[in-house]
Amino acid sequence: MAFETLPDDAIHFVLAHGEFPPEITKAAPKVAVILTQDWCPDWHAMEAYLPEFAGQVRIFVLQYNLHPEFEAIMEFKENTFQNREIPYLRYYRDGVLITASNALPRGTFAALLQKTKPFRIV
């Protein structure tokens, strides 16, 4: 499988603490966490290419419109992470947040995996 479903304990942790737990951010040297909704066309485009990167990055996904705590998760994402678009991606390298973005084309996602220091996608 190209990605794993974000576990409920990680969801509860981020809602309470404002950041994903080390069990997620340090699950591998490179970690991507994607918050999205299952109907989103941009998510489907990313989902199609993610299998190509399965050996390079550990990917956790939460399709939060399917989660029982949908409203709380969406409110958190929009207010705490200050992002109203989907999919929303957070990329960690060795447990450090490198960047956050929305939908990325394949080439940009591949380039992202090479980054080692925090930067901002404009």
C-alpha positions in Angstrom: 0.0 0.0 0.0 1.3 3.5 -0.9 -0.1 5.1 2.3 -1.5 4.3 5.7 -4.6 5.7 7.3 -3.7 8.1 10.1 -4.6 6.3 13.4 -7.2 7.8 15.7 -4.7 8.2 18.6 -2.6 10.5 16.3 -5.8 12.4 15.3 -6.7 13.0 19.0 -3.1 14.0 19.8 -2.9 16.6 17.0 -6.3 18.0 18.0 -5.1 18.4 21.6 -1.5 19.5 21.0 -1.5 21.3 17.6 1.0 19.0 16.0 1.2 15.3 15.1 2.9 13.0 17.7 6.5 11.8 17.3 5.1 8.3 16.5 3.9 9.9 13.2 6.5 12.6 12.5 9.4 10.3 13.3 7.9 7.1 11.8 10.5 7.2 9.1 13.2 9.5 8.0 10.7 11.1 5.5 7.1 11.4 6.4 4.2 13.0 4.6 0.8 13.5 6.3 -2.1 14.3 4.0 -5.4 15.6 5.3 -8.1 15.5 2.6 -11.7 14.6 1.7 -12.5 11.5 -0.3 -14.4 13.3 -3.1 -11.6 15.8 -3.9 -10.3 15.6 -7.5 -6.9 17.0 -6.5 -6.6 14.3 -3.9 -7.4 11.7 -6.5 -4.6 13.0 -8.8 -2.1 12.8 -5.9 -3.4 9.4 -4.9 -2.7 8.1 -8.4 1.0 8.8 -8.2 1.8 8.2 -4.5 2.5 4.5 -5.1 5.6 5.5 -7.0 7.1 7.0 -3.8 6.2 4.1 -1.4 9.9 3.2 -0.9 11.0 6.8 -0.3 8.6 8.3 2.2 6.1 7.0 4.7 2.7 8.5 3.9 -0.2 8.9 6.4 -3.6 9.9 5.0 -6.8 11.1 6.7 -9.9 11.4 4.6 -11.5 13.4 7.3 -15.0 13.7 5.8 -15.3 10.0 6.5 -14.2 10.3 10.1 -16.8 10.5 13.0 -15.0 13.7 14.2 -15.2 15.4 10.8 -16.3 18.8 12.0 -13.6 19.0 14.7 -10.9 17.9 12.4 -11.9 20.3 9.6 -12.2 23.2 12.1 -8.7 22.3 13.5 -7.1 22.2 10.0 -8.7 25.4 9.0 -8.0 27.4 12.2 -4.8 25.9 13.7 -3.0 24.9 10.5 -4.7 27.9 8.8 -5.5 26.0 5.6 -8.9 25.8 4.0 -7.9 23.9 0.9 -7.6 20.1 0.3 -5.6 18.1 0.1 -3.4 19.5 2.8 0.1 18.0 3.1 2.7 18.3 5.9 6.2 17.0 5.1 8.6 16.0 7.9 12.3 15.0 7.6 13.8 13.3 10.7 10.8 14.5 12.7 11.1 18.2 11.7 8.4 19.9 9.7 10.0 20.9 6.5 7.0 22.4 4.7 3.2 22.4 4.3 1.3 22.7 1.1 -1.8 21.8 -0.8 -2.0 19.6 -3.9 1.3 18.9 -5.6 2.0 17.5 -9.0 4.2 14.4 -9.2 7.4 16.3 -10.0 7.0 18.8 -7.2 6.3 16.0 -4.7 9.5 14.2 -5.9 11.5 17.4 -5.4 10.0 17.9 -2.0 11.4 14.6 -0.8 14.9 15.9 -1.4 14.5 18.9 0.9 16.3 18.7 4.3 15.7 22.1 5.7 12.4 24.0 6.4 11.2 26.1 3.5 8.0 27.7 2.4 6.2 26.7 -0.8 4.9 29.9 -2.5 
